[in-house]
């Protein structure tokens, strides 16, 4: 059976673009109710050589994530060289134990730009999935003819 990412996954914006800097950038909280997994993807812009950038995912049982705890093994990192600009960091969380997840991007030693961050919720209990307001328009075509 051929599925559709558009109808079987929900795309959630968790981070806007951010100018080069250092420190921790905390993403939006994602409600995973009704989904079996959440894949976080961060697209980086320019990363200064010797910069260390780490994407980590935390979870909690309430919507404000006041009980936040870092997930074991849920991190992806680079220790930047000149070829690490314009790359992505991805962390996939299957069957989280708590309902709410929150990504954080830790930028250490040198500066890094953030182009965007998103979470793709997948394995929904109900299909089709309704996209968030961050998806301004979409199109689904099946076996389309050429123009």
C-alpha positions in Angstrom: 0.0 0.0 0.0 1.3 3.4 -0.9 0.9 5.9 1.9 1.1 9.7 2.0 3.4 11.7 4.2 0.9 14.6 3.9 -2.1 12.6 5.1 -0.3 10.3 7.5 2.2 12.7 9.2 1.8 16.0 10.9 4.4 18.7 10.3 4.9 20.9 13.4 7.2 24.0 13.3 9.3 24.0 16.5 11.9 26.7 15.7 12.1 29.8 13.5 15.3 31.0 11.9 17.8 32.5 14.3 20.9 34.6 13.7 24.3 33.2 14.5 24.9 33.0 18.2 25.8 30.6 21.1 23.8 29.2 24.0 20.7 27.1 24.2 17.7 27.6 21.9 14.6 26.0 23.3 12.0 24.8 20.7 8.2 24.6 20.9 6.6 21.9 23.0 5.1 19.1 20.9 2.0 17.2 21.9 2.4 13.6 20.7 -1.1 12.4 21.7 -2.4 10.2 18.9 1.0 9.5 17.3 3.5 6.7 17.6 6.6 8.7 17.0 8.1 12.2 16.6 11.1 13.0 14.4 12.8 16.3 15.1 14.8 17.9 12.2 16.9 21.1 12.6 18.4 22.7 9.5 21.5 24.7 10.4 22.9 27.7 8.4 26.5 28.8 8.7 28.4 27.1 11.6 31.7 28.6 12.6 34.6 26.2 12.6 35.2 24.5 15.9 31.6 25.1 16.9 29.7 22.3 18.7 26.0 22.0 18.1 23.8 19.4 19.8 20.1 18.7 19.3 18.5 17.1 22.4 14.9 16.1 23.1 13.2 16.3 26.5 9.9 14.9 27.7 7.3 15.7 30.3 3.8 14.7 31.3 2.2 18.1 31.3 1.7 20.7 28.5 4.1 23.2 30.1 6.8 20.6 30.5 7.6 21.8 34.0 8.6 18.2 34.8 11.0 18.1 31.8 13.6 15.4 31.7 16.2 14.7 29.0 15.7 11.5 27.0 18.5 8.9 27.1 20.3 8.8 23.7 17.9 11.3 22.1 20.7 13.6 20.8 22.5 14.4 17.6 25.6 16.6 17.5 28.3 18.0 15.3 31.8 19.3 16.1 31.9 21.7 13.2 34.4 22.0 10.4 34.0 24.2 7.4 31.9 21.5 5.7 29.3 21.3 8.5 27.5 24.5 7.5 24.1 24.0 5.8 23.6 20.6 7.4 20.8 19.0 9.4 20.5 17.3 12.8 17.8 14.7 13.3 16.5 12.9 16.4 13.7 10.4 16.1 11.7 9.4 19.2 9.6 6.3 18.8 6.9 5.6 21.4 7.8 8.3 23.9 6.9 7.4 27.5 5.4 10.9 28.2 2.9 12.9 26.1 4.9 16.1 25.6 8.3 16.5 23.9 10.5 19.6 23.7 13.6 20.0 21.5 16.6 22.1 22.5 19.6 23.1 20.4 22.7 23.7 22.3 25.3 25.8 20.5 28.7 25.9 22.2 32.2 27.3 21.6 31.5 29.1 18.3 28.4 30.5 16.7 25.8 28.8 14.5 22.8 30.0 12.5 19.5 28.1 12.7 17.5 28.1 9.5 14.5 26.2 10.9 13.3 23.3 13.2 10.4 21.0 12.7 8.9 17.9 14.2 7.2 15.3 12.0 4.7 13.3 14.0 4.0 9.9 12.5 2.1 6.6 12.9 -1.2 8.4 13.7 -4.1 6.6 15.2 -6.5 8.6 12.9 -6.0 9.2 9.2 -6.1 11.6 7.5 -4.1 14.0 9.6 -5.0 17.7 9.8 -2.0 19.9 9.3 -1.1 22.8 11.6 -1.6 26.4 10.7 2.2 26.5 9.9 1.4 24.6 6.7 0.1 27.4 4.6 -0.8 25.3 1.6 -0.4 21.7 0.5 -1.1 19.5 -2.5 -1.5 15.7 -2.9 -1.3 14.2 -6.3 -1.5 10.5 -7.3 0.1 9.3 -10.5 0.0 12.8 -12.1 0.4 13.5 -15.8 3.2 15.7 -17.0 2.5 19.3 -17.8 
